[in-house]
Amino acid sequence: MAKANKWVVLRNRAIWILILLLVPSFVLFFHSSQLGPSGGAGKIFGQSVLSETVRTRRAWTHNKLGPDASQLPSEILEPFLDQQVWRDLILLAEAKRQRLRVTDEEVAELIQKVDAFQKDGRFQPDYYRNYLRAVGTTPQTFEGLVREDLLINRLGNSVKGAVTVTDADVKAAYDTAYEQLRGSLIVFDPAFYMAEAIAALTEEAIQAEYDANPEALRVPAQVTCEYAGKTREELGAGQSVTEETAATVRKTLTTLALDLEEDVKTKRPFEEIVTARALTRHTAGPLAVDDPWAPGAPEPALLEAVKTLAEGEMSGVVETDLGVYIARVTQKIPPRVPPLEEVRDAIRERLITVRSREAAKRAAEEFLATLKERRAAGLRVEEILLTAGGPVPTPVTFTRKGPIDPLGEVAAINEAAFTISLGELTNVLEAPTGFVILRAEERLPADPAK
């Protein structure tokens, strides 16, 4: 267990170096990760882990992977993120169990080294402050995540001395990682079959699809709401970012939360509260009640607070990492199945996509069957590929992990290709871009000189 932990921590250190170069990309994800419905997501060492903790850590992990993460198919990215998050949380829990510590000075030193916060090689507090405001978080939250990463790295350093890795181990790992396979890739692109799918699609088929899957078309319940409050950014606008300022903002929000609790308890009207407390007012919706990340949605905790309220009803006080609010529902729209006229185009596009992929898969399977039949008759694969009438094979060279041009990164295809003998063909394999068959032709050993 110690060895496994050591290597994943070392990899984390490499990822952390990457994050120092990619800080601006946090803006795309960080804000939406901060809040959400509370509750337990699991347990580590018998201690409950809050769902909010997992969501925050998940977004942080996503950001550290950089902008290329958004290019990965969700079926690859989502399980990877889940695994990384829980691994990090386990390591963090172990670091805390061992009473490891990271000082404020160490956190500050690392943040001050981030290129995005520097000018002419010097740390610029204004850059840091503006960044935090842009992503909608606080120094406490951001620095807390930095501290956690440093704790994980410290745990790795603490066990490093107990791990022995020989030159032979390194050489074997290198040979496995960098051995290449050269082969021929045959791609069956659904786009090639799209015209056929469009020509064959009838109004009867669209109607049948609508009748067969009404629940798949159901529009979820929606809500429109007003919410009002004060945020940390609003209260700190125009002020220097100091511990004194942060403490004043925290105190102001705490006082506001207590005042609003009293207002709600005494059933004071929403309009009166907004006016009396000089709250900043917003509207949102219509929004699906179960989609806190939809464009235009308020903070997830606010949507969670109003989703079960009746029309005209006011929420309790909602305290988040960004501010303090109350909210009121102005409209509730029940779930519904839209009429066919409203969703005809969407159904049509979906059927074309599905049927194009089905046609591509059938063509790939028929082509593979033809290859096997002709090969059994004594023909060479090279001859068959030239005369079978399928797509032109593309030469490819790749390692056990990593992308195969033009498919991108699909681990199952790499694995299948490395498990067959030279000269053999894989089964039909699915990729985001279509269906493929791959022939293994030559193994290229890793070059130790590299």
TITORDREN-737200 format. One record per atom (N, C-alpha, C): x, y, z; residue in three letters. Coordinates in steps of 0.02 Angstrom, whole numbers, plus 50000, padded with zeros to 5 digits. Each point is the difference from the previous one (the first is absolute). Layout:
% TITORDREN-737200
XYZALA...
***
This chain:
% TITORDREN-737200
500424993950000MET499585006150000MET500435006350000MET500564999750039ALA500445005950003ALA500305001449933ALA500194994649963LYS500315001149934LYS499515003349952LYS499394997450000ALA499505002849955ALA499875007350016ALA499945001550064ASN499885006950020ASN500575004549979ASN500614997450007LYS500585004049983LYS499995002249927LYS499844995349957TRP500035001749929TRP499435004749980TRP499414999150027VAL499465004749982VAL500145006950027VAL500325000450058VAL500175006650026VAL500535003449957VAL500494996149977LEU500505002949957LEU499695002649936LEU499514996349974ARG499665002449940ARG499625006450015ARG499715000450059ASN499655006250019ASN500475006049999ASN500624998850020ARG500485005650001ARG500115002649929ARG500034995449952ALA500085002149931ALA499395004049977ALA499414997750020ILE499395003549981ILE499995006950032ILE500245000550062TRP500005006650034TRP500465004849964TRP500574997649975ILE500435004449960ILE499635002649940ILE499604995549969LEU499605002049941LEU499505005450018LEU499714999550060ILE499485004850018ILE500295007150005ILE500635000650018LEU500305006650005LEU500025003549933LEU499994996149946LEU500015002849933LEU499295001149973LEU499514997050032LEU499335000049972LEU499495003250046LEU500225004150047VAL499535003150048VAL499425003449966VAL500095003749945PRO499435003549971PRO499424995549982PRO500134993649984SER499464995549981SER499534998550057SER500215001450064PHE499554998850056PHE499355003949992PHE500035005749967VAL499415004349994VAL499424996249970VAL500154995249957LEU499474996449964LEU499604995550046LEU500304997750056PHE499684994850038PHE499905001650074PHE500435004250028PHE500055000350073PHE499355002350033PHE499695005149973HIS499425003050032HIS499444994850011HIS499854996049950SER499444995450005SER500134994350047SER500604999250023SER500164994250042SER499915001350074SER499885006150018GLN500085001650071GLN499424997650043GLN499414999549971LEU499424999050042LEU499554994749972LEU499544997850041GLY499524995149976GLY499654997250060GLY499524995549989PRO499644997050055PRO500484996450046PRO499885000850065SER500434996750048SER499814992750006SER500414996250036GLY499884993050010GLY500644996149993GLY499984993650023GLY500594995949998GLY500094996749932GLY500625000149975ALA500164996749937ALA500344993350011ALA500224998650061GLY500354993950015GLY500375000850066GLY500414994950016LYS500395000350061LYS500724998149986LYS500465003250036ILE500714998449998ILE500234999150072ILE500284994350015PHE500224998550068PHE499435001050049PHE499394998349979GLY499435000550044GLY499705006950006GLY500315005049969GLN499755006950003GLN499625001749937GLN499425003250007SER499605001949943SER500345005549959SER499924999549934VAL500255005149954VAL499405003449969VAL499965006650007LEU499435003749974LEU500005000249924LEU499415000149970SER499945000649928SER500335006449975SER499935005450039GLU500305006449981GLU500764999449996GLU500294996350047THR500734999049998THR500214996449937THR499624994949981VAL500174996149940VAL499935004449938VAL499465004049996ARG499905004349941ARG500565005249994ARG500195003050056THR500535005049997THR500654996949978THR500174994350030ARG500624996649983ARG499994997649927ARG499414998049976ARG499944997549932ARG500155005649949ARG499725005950012ALA500135005649955ALA500745002050002ALA500295000050061TRP500715001650007TRP500424995049960TRP499834993650004THR500374994849963THR499915001049925THR499405001449979HIS499865001349929HIS500435005749974HIS500035005350039ASN500385005949978ASN500754998549994ASN500264995950045LYS500714998449999LYS500194995949938LYS499514996849969LEU500144996349939LEU500075004649940LEU499785006250007GLY500085004949947GLY499434999849950GLY500015004449950PRO499455000549951PRO499914993849958PRO500524995949992ASP499934994049959ASP499494995150029ASP499875000550065ALA499524995450032ALA499315000649968ALA499825006049978SER499345001049970SER499944996549933SER500564997949971GLN499984996549936GLN499874992650008GLN500064997450061LEU499924992950011LEU499264998150000LEU499824994249974PRO499304997750004PRO499814999250074PRO499385001550015SER499774999850070SER500074993050029SER499924994849959GLU500054993250026GLU500714998350023GLU500485003949978ILE500694999150022ILE500165004950056ILE499815006349991LEU500185005250048LEU499664999150067LEU499344998550000GLU499634999850063GLU500264994650048GLU500094993649978PRO500284995150047PRO500705001750023PRO500405003049955PHE500685002050019PHE499985005250056PHE499575005149992LEU499955005150052LEU499784997050066LEU499504995649998ASP499764996950061ASP500564996350036ASP500384996249961GLN500554996150030GLN500535004750030GLN500185005249963GLN500515004750025GLN499775003550063GLN499375002150002VAL499745003750058VAL500034995750062VAL499744993949995TRP499984995850060TRP500704997850021TRP500444999049952ARG500704998650017ARG500305005750040ARG499895006249975ASP500285005850035ASP499695000950069ASP499364998850006LEU499675000750066LEU500264994850049LEU500134994049976ILE500294994850044ILE500695002050022ILE500415002449953LEU500685002150017LEU499995006050048LEU499535004649989LEU499945005750044LEU499804997950070LEU499534995250005ALA499804997550066ALA500584996750035ALA500414996349963GLU500584996750030GLU500515005250023GLU500105005349960ALA500465005250020ALA499785003350066ALA499355001050007LYS499745003050061LYS500064995150059LYS499894993649986ARG500074994950054ARG500724999850026ARG500475001349954GLN500705000150020GLN500215006850029GLN499525004450006ARG500115006750029ARG500535003949962ARG500004999249934LEU500455004049958LEU499725007149997LEU500445004849992ARG499795007050001ARG500325003849942ARG499645005049976VAL500265004749950VAL499895007050028VAL500525004050002THR499945006650030THR499705005149951THR499765005550027ASP499745005449957ASP500555002649955ASP500615000150026GLU500565002649959GLU500124995649939GLU499934993450008GLU500104995449943GLU499465000949948GLU499385001050022VAL499455001349953VAL500125006449962VAL500185005350037ALA500125006549968ALA500584999649951ALA500524996450018GLU500584999449956GLU499814996849934GLU499594994750002LEU499814996649939LEU499555004549956LEU499525003350031ILE499555004449962ILE500395005749968ILE500495002650035GLN500395005649973GLN500434998049941GLN500094993449990LYS500404997649943LYS499584999049937LYS499345000550007VAL499574999049941VAL500115005649950VAL500164998149938ASP500165005049949ASP499435005049990ASP499374997650003ALA499435004249986ALA499925005650052ALA500334999250058PHE499965005050053PHE500625004450003PHE500434999749948GLN500635003650001GLN500045005049942GLN500425005050010LYS500195004649948LYS500735001650008LYS500384999049947ASP500725001150002ASP500334996150057ASP499744993850010GLY500294995750050GLY499815001450072GLY499535004650010ARG499795001850068ARG499254998850010ARG499834997350058PHE499304998650017PHE499605006550003PHE499415000049968GLN499565005849999GLN499354998550038GLN499915002650060PRO499394998650038PRO499365001749961PRO500025005349959ASP499415001949962ASP499814994549950ASP500504996849969TYR499864994649953TYR499654994350036TYR500254998450060TYR499714994650040TYR499295001750020TYR499905006250024ARG499335002150021ARG499514999849942ARG500215002649943ASN499555000349942ASN499834992949976ASN500484995650003TYR499874993149980TYR499474996850045TYR500075000850065LEU499524997150047LEU499305002749988LEU499965006549986ARG499355002949985ARG499724997349935ARG500434999149951ALA499774997549935ALA499704993150005ALA500294995650042VAL499754993250006VAL499484999450055VAL499875005650036GLY499474999950050GLY500164995950062GLY500635000350023THR500164996350061THR500395004650047THR500174997350057THR500345004050052THR500724997650008THR500425004350029PRO500684997750014PRO500014993850045PRO499534999750047GLN499994994350046GLN499884993449963GLN499525000149953THR499854993949963THR500584998049955THR500255004849961PHE500554998549954PHE500624997750037PHE500185003550052GLU500604998350037GLU499914993450038GLU499384998450019GLY499874993650032GLY500144994249954GLY499815000749936LEU500134994749951LEU500754999449986LEU500345005749996VAL500734999849991VAL500324996450059VAL499775001650060ARG500284996950061ARG499894992449998ARG499414997849977GLU499864992949996GLU500474996449952GLU500135003249942ASP500474996949953ASP500704999550029ASP500205005150036LEU500664999750031LEU500034994650054LEU499454998950035LEU499974994650049LEU500084993249967LEU499654999249944ILE500064993649964ILE500724998949977ILE500315005249974ASN500704999449979ASN500454998450060ASN499855003150057ARG500414998750059ARG499934992750022ARG499414997249993LEU499914992950016LEU500434995749953LEU500015001949936GLY500424996249953GLY500735000350019GLY500235005950020ASN500705000750020ASN500154996050063ASN499504999350044SER500124996550063SER500084992549990SER499714997349946VAL500074992749989VAL500514998449946VAL500265005149968LYS500464998849944LYS500614995950021LYS500275001450059GLY500604996550022GLY499894992750012GLY499364997950012ALA499864993050014ALA499914995849936ALA500015003349943VAL499874996549938VAL500654999049961VAL500114993949977THR500594998549960THR499804998449929THR500275003649953VAL499884998849929VAL500674998949966VAL500104994149971THR500644998449969THR500035002749929THR500605000249973ASP500085002049930ASP499624995349954ASP499984993650019ALA499644995149959ALA499255001550000ALA499745002150058ASP499295001850004ASP499855005949954ASP500435005150002VAL499905005949958VAL500044998249927VAL500504995949983LYS500104998049930LYS499384996149974LYS499754995450041ALA499424996149980ALA499385004449990ALA499915004850046ALA499435004649994ALA500075004349938ALA500625002249987TYR500125004149940TYR499864996149937TYR500244993849997ASP499904995849940ASP499264998949987ASP499624998850054THR499284998949992THR499645006349977THR500195005650030ALA499655006349985ALA500155002649930ALA500624998949976TYR500205003249938TYR500094995349941TYR499864993550011GLU499984995549942GLU499455002449953GLU500144999849936GLN499505002249950GLN499764994249958GLN499415000849973LEU499714995249954LEU499845003649935LEU500254997349946ARG499835002749933ARG499484995549969ARG499515003049969GLY499464996149970GLY499615003849948GLY499464996949979SER499545003249951SER499325000850033SER499735005949995LEU499365001750031LEU499475001049946LEU499444996550008ILE499455000649952ILE499415003250038ILE499805005949979VAL499495003850035VAL499355000249960VAL499454998350033PHE499345000549969PHE499645005950033PHE500005005549963ASP499745006450025ASP499255000449989ASP499605001050053PRO499285000749992PRO499805005449951PRO500405005249993ALA499835005549953ALA499934997449928ALA500374994749984PHE499974997149933PHE499314997049986PHE499654998150052TYR499344996649993TYR499425004750017TYR500155006350012MET499475004650022MET499505001449945MET500225000949938ALA499535001449945ALA499504994349992ALA500254993950007GLU499564994249996GLU499495000050056GLU500225001750060ALA499555000250058ALA499475005449991ALA500205005849972ILE499535005549989ILE499474997949948ILE500234996949946ALA499544998149947ALA499494994850024ALA500214995650046ALA499564994650022ALA499535002150057ALA500125005950029LEU499605002250057LEU499325002549979LEU499484997550031THR499315001849983THR499665003350060THR499445003449985GLU499605003050053GLU499724994650046GLU499864994249972GLU499744994450041GLU500524997950052GLU500645000049979ALA500534998050046ALA500075005250056ALA499945006449983ILE500055005250051ILE499424999450049ILE499394998849973GLN499424999150043GLN500084994050046GLN500264994549972ALA500094993950039ALA500505001150057ALA500545003749985GLU500505001550051GLU499715004450055GLU499585004749980TYR499675004450049TYR499544995950045TYR499614995649970ASP499524995950039ASP500354995050045ASP500594997649979ALA500334994750038ALA500405002750059ALA500185006349998ASN500445002650053ASN499765006750028ASN499385000450023PRO499765006550025PRO500395002550060PRO500224995550045GLU500365002350060GLU500685003049983GLU500304997549946ALA500655002749980ALA499935007249976ALA499405001949980LEU499885006749974LEU499725004850052LEU499854997350058ARG499685004050052ARG500435006050019ARG499695005850002VAL500335006150025VAL499915000250076VAL500555000350037PRO499954999750073PRO499655006150029PRO499814999450063ALA499705005750035ALA500485005949999ALA499715006049993GLN500415006049997GLN499745005150052GLN500445004650017VAL499835005050049VAL500315006749979VAL499635005350014THR500265006849993THR500015003050070THR500545003450017CYS500055002650068CYS500345006850001CYS499895003450055GLU500375006150016GLU500444998450060GLU500605002650001TYR500414999250060TYR500375006650013TYR500145001150063ALA500315006450020ALA500474998750058ALA500555003950002GLY500474999150053GLY500615004449991GLY500544997950033LYS500655003449994LYS500534994749990LYS500515001749960THR500554995349987THR500655002750028THR500484995550008ARG500675002150023ARG500315004949950ARG499924998649936GLU500295004349950GLU499705007050003GLU499345000250009GLU499655006450003GLU500245004150060GLU500064996750058LEU500195003650060LEU500745002050000LEU500414996349963GLY500715001549998GLY500225004249941GLY499525002149958ALA500185003849940ALA500365006550018ALA500555001249964GLY500365006250010GLY500455000250061GLY500064994350035GLN500424999950060GLN500604995449988GLN500545001450034SER500594995749996SER499844993350031SER500294994849972VAL499894993250027VAL500484999050058VAL499755000550060THR500404999050060THR499604995650047THR500344997350051GLU499644996050050GLU499485004250036GLU500165006350011GLU499535004550034GLU499375001049958GLU500105001049934THR499425000849956THR499584993749998THR500344994349994ALA499654993649998ALA499604998850064ALA500295001850057ALA499654999150064ALA499395004550003ALA500065006249975THR499435004650000THR499444997349956THR500174997449942VAL499494997249955VAL499664994150033VAL500394995650031ARG499704994250033ARG499525002250055ARG500215004950038LYS499575002450055LYS499365003049972LYS500055003849945THR499415003149970THR499514994749976THR500264994849968LEU499564994749975LEU499694996050056LEU500384998950054THR499724996450058THR499435004050031THR500115006550006THR499475004350028THR499395000049954THR500115000549935LEU499444999949953LEU499624993550005LEU500364994450005ALA499664993650005ALA499554999750062ALA500245002650056LEU499605000150062LEU499385004549992LEU500105005749968ASP499445004649989ASP499474996949955ASP500244996749947LEU499534996949954LEU499634994150033LEU500354996350043GLU499674994650037GLU499425002850042GLU500125005750031GLU499475003150040GLU499435002349955GLU500175002849942ASP499485002349953ASP499574994249977ASP500324994449983VAL499634994149977VAL499574997250056VAL500284999750059LYS499654997350058LYS499375004050015LYS500025006549992THR499425004350015THR499555000849938THR500154996249947LYS499595000049939LYS499955006949967LYS500545003550001ARG500025006549967ARG499984999049924ARG499625003849962PRO499944999049928PRO500675000949964PRO500084996449944PHE500615000149961PHE500185007149979PHE499515003649971GLU500135006749976GLU500245004650056GLU499704999350057GLU500185004250057GLU500714998550024GLU500174993650001ILE500684998050021ILE500525002849952ILE499874999349935VAL500485002449950VAL500125007550008VAL499475003750011THR500065007250007THR500345001950065THR499784996950056ALA500265001950065ALA500744998250008ALA500214994449970ARG500704997850007ARG500445002349942ARG499715003749953ALA500385002649942ALA500354994349963ALA499624994749987LEU500294994149967LEU500025000949924LEU500494996949970THR500055000149926THR499544994549973THR499595001949951ARG499464995549977ARG500154997249931ARG499814993649990HIS500114996649936HIS499394995749984HIS499934998349936THR499494995249979THR500344994549960THR499714994150001ALA500284994349963ALA499434995449977ALA500074997449940GLY499514995249976GLY499645002249937GLY499584995349974PRO499864993350027PRO500614995449996PRO500104996150052LEU500574995450005LEU499754993150022LEU500314994849972ALA499854993350024ALA500224999350072ALA499574997650043VAL500164999950072VAL500564995350017VAL500154995249957ASP500534995250014ASP500635001249959ASP500075006049972ASP500595001549959ASP500325006450026ASP500404999450055PRO500305006150030PRO500545003149957PRO500234996649947TRP500555002749960TRP499745003149935TRP499345000649992ALA499735002849938ALA500195007449994ALA500095002449937PRO500155007149990PRO499485004450034PRO500225005150035GLY499555004650033GLY499774997850069GLY500204994050021ALA499794997650066ALA500355003750055ALA499675001150057PRO500345003050057PRO500464994850032PRO500305001650055GLU500414995150035GLU499594993850014GLU500304994049994PRO499624993850009PRO499624999650065PRO500295002750054ALA499654999850064ALA499355004049998ALA499985005349961LEU499385003949993LEU499474996149963LEU500204996749945LEU499524996049963LEU499744994350042LEU500444997050039GLU499794994650045GLU499495002650051GLU500095006150023ALA499565002850051ALA499305001449974ALA499935001549935VAL499345002049974VAL499644994449963VAL500354994549984LYS499704995249954LYS499384996450028LYS499944999750067THR499414996750029THR499495005050026THR500135006549992LEU499535005150026LEU499405000849953LEU499455002150028ALA499405001649960ALA500085006849969ALA499615001449949GLU500035006549967GLU499835005550049GLU500425005250004GLY499905005550047GLY500324999050067GLY500254993950014GLU500294998650066GLU500735002350002GLU500225002050060MET500685002550010MET500424994850035MET500634999749982SER500474995250031SER500235002650068SER500374995750033GLY500375002250059GLY500635003649978GLY500425001550047VAL500635003349984VAL500484994949968VAL500305001949945VAL500474995749964VAL500705003050007VAL500434996650037GLU500695002250008GLU500464995649957GLU500415003249959THR500464996449957THR500705002750010THR500474997149964ASP500695002350003ASP500085007049970ASP499515002049960LEU500055006549966LEU499585005550030LEU499474998250038GLY499585005250026GLY499424997350042GLY499535004450016VAL499414998450040VAL499395002549963VAL499474995849996TYR499425001749958TYR499354997650031TYR499455002849973ILE499344997050006ILE499724999649929ILE499514995749990ALA499734999149932ALA499244999050004ALA499675001549945ARG499274999149995ARG499834997149932ARG499554995149999VAL499774996949938VAL499465004449969VAL500095001949937THR499505004149965THR499594995949950THR500264994249980GLN499634995849954GLN500244992850005GLN499534995350002LYS500164992849997LYS499694997149937LYS500404996749960ILE499764996949938ILE500074992550008ILE499454996350001PRO500044992750011PRO500334996549942PRO500254993950011PRO500294996249945PRO499474998449947PRO500234999349937ARG499534998649946ARG500344996349944ARG499604996549960VAL500244996949938VAL499805004749944VAL500475003049964PRO499835004849948PRO499654996649941PRO499605003649962PRO499684997149940PRO500534998449947PRO499824995649955LEU500474997849948LEU500275005949961LEU499585004949984GLU500215005849960GLU500595003650032GLU500015000050066GLU500525003650036GLU500684996449999GLU499974993449995VAL500634996150006VAL500164996149937VAL499625001149945ARG500114996149939ARG500735000549976ARG500275006149998ASP500685000849974ASP500514996450043ASP499915000350066ALA500474996650045ALA499964992449990ALA499404997449993ILE499924992849988ILE500334998149934ILE499885004049949ARG500284998649934ARG500764999750003ARG500305005050032GLU500745000150005GLU500264993950038GLU499654998250054ARG500224994350039ARG499964993549960ARG499454999149963LEU499924994049959LEU500534999649945LEU500165005749970ILE500515000149948ILE500684997950030ILE500155002750058THR500644998450033THR500034992650018THR499474997450030VAL499984993050021VAL500044995449940VAL499625001449948ARG499984995649942ARG500665000449960ARG500315005749999SER500655000649966SER500524995850036SER500005000150066ARG500484996050038ARG499844992649993ARG499374998249999GLU499824993049990GLU500234997549932GLU499925004249949ALA500214998149932ALA500764999249998ALA500365004550033ALA500734999650002ALA500224993650035ALA499674998250054LYS500184993850036LYS499864993849957LYS499424999949967ARG499854994349956ARG500524999349945ARG500185005649970ALA500494999849945ALA500674997450026ALA500205002150060ALA500634997750028ALA499984992550014ALA499454997650027GLU499944992850015GLU499994995949936GLU499655002449948GLU499984996449937GLU500705000049967GLU500355005550005PHE500675000549972PHE500474995150035PHE499964999750066LEU500434995450038LEU499854992849982LEU499354998449992ALA499814993249980ALA500294998249932ALA499985004849953THR500284998949933THR500764998850004THR500345004150041LEU500724999150009LEU500164993050025LEU499634997750050LYS500134993450029LYS499874994449949LYS499455000849961GLU499844994849949GLU500554999649948GLU500215005749975ARG500514999949947ARG500684997950027ARG500125001650062ARG500634997850030ARG500004992450009ARG499414997350019ALA499964992750007ALA500094996549933ALA499855003649946ALA500094997249933ALA500735000549977ALA500445002750041GLY500715000249984GLY500265006649975GLY499595005149996LEU500235006649978LEU500375003650056LEU500485004049982ARG500365004150048ARG499585006250019ARG500085002150062VAL499605005650025VAL500125006249958VAL500635001249980GLU500155005949960GLU499615000049934GLU499944994249969GLU499634999549937GLU499255001250012GLU499764997150055ILE499285000750015ILE499825007350013ILE500425003550038LEU499855007050016LEU499975004349937LEU500384998149949LEU500015004049938LEU499404998549956LEU499684994250010THR499464998049954THR499324999250033THR499975000750066ALA499364998650034ALA499495005649994ALA500225005949977GLY499515005349989GLY499835004150061GLY500364999250054GLY499855003950060GLY500415006450002GLY500005003550056PRO500405006150008PRO500744998649991PRO500365004949977VAL500724999349991VAL500344999750068VAL500414994850013PRO500344999650065PRO500485005950010PRO500055002350062THR500445005450018THR500584997350042THR500625001349982PRO500564997850042PRO500005003850066PRO500094996550055VAL500025003250066VAL500564996950041VAL500275004050045THR500504997750048THR499825003050067THR499994995950053PHE499765002450065PHE500274995850056PHE499935002550061THR500224996450061THR499394997050034THR500134996650057ARG499464996750036ARG499495005050027ARG500235006050015LYS499555005250024LYS500125006349959LYS499495004049994GLY500065006049960GLY499584999649938GLY499955005549963PRO499565000349942PRO500264996249940PRO499534997849959ILE500154997249934ILE499695004749949ILE500425003349962ASP499745004649949ASP499694996049943ASP499375001349980PRO499585005850016PRO499454998750051PRO500064994650039LEU499464998150045LEU499995003950065LEU500585002550020GLY500065002750067GLY500184994550048GLY499875001050063GLU500204995250052GLU499414995650018GLU500034993649983VAL499494995150017VAL500374993950028VAL500034999450065ALA500434995050033ALA499844992949976ALA499364998449988ALA499804993349980ALA500314998049933ALA500095004849955ILE500294998549935ILE500754998650007ILE500365004150038ASN500714998750012ASN500094993050031ASN499604998650050GLU500064993650035GLU499874994149953GLU499475000549959ALA499844994649954ALA500564999049949ALA500295005449976ALA500524999549949ALA500634996650027ALA500175001450063PHE500614997250029PHE499914992850023PHE499384997650002THR499894993150022THR499984995049942THR499955002449937ILE499974995449943ILE500714998749974ILE500084994549965SER500654998349970SER500125004349938SER500635000649981LEU500175003749939LEU499674996649940LEU499725004249957GLY499664997549941GLY499264998750011GLY499785000150063GLU499294998650015GLU499605006550000GLU499334999049999LEU499535005650000LEU499615000150065LEU499855006050025THR499565000650057THR499284998749978THR499564999150048ASN499295000149986ASN499805007249983ASN499375001049982VAL499765006849988VAL499975003650067VAL500325005750004LEU500055003950061LEU499665006849991LEU499695002350055GLU499645006449996GLU500435005750024GLU499985005549964ALA500345006250018ALA499495005749995ALA500135005850031PRO499545005649994PRO499875001949927PRO500504999049957THR499935002149930THR499704994549956THR499874994150027GLY499714994749959GLY500224993150023GLY500114995449952PHE500194993250015PHE500644998349961PHE500444996250032VAL500654998849970VAL500204992750004VAL500454998149954ILE500354993650002ILE500745001749995ILE500414996850040LEU500715001650000LEU500404993649990LEU500505000349956ARG500454994449988ARG500685001650029ARG500264995550043ALA500665000950029ALA500534997449951ALA500515004249987GLU500494998149950GLU500724999750025GLU500185004250048GLU500695000050024GLU500045003250069GLU500384996850044ARG500135002950066ARG500675003549999ARG500015006150024LEU500605004150000LEU500225001050072LEU500554996950021PRO500225000550071PRO500135007350019PRO499935001350064ALA500165006650026ALA500745001649988ALA500155006249986ASP500685002149987ASP500295002950065ASP500454996350032PRO500285002550064PRO500355006749992PRO500245001649940ALA500355006349991ALA499545006050010ALA499354998949995LYS499525005450008LYS499765000750072LYS
***
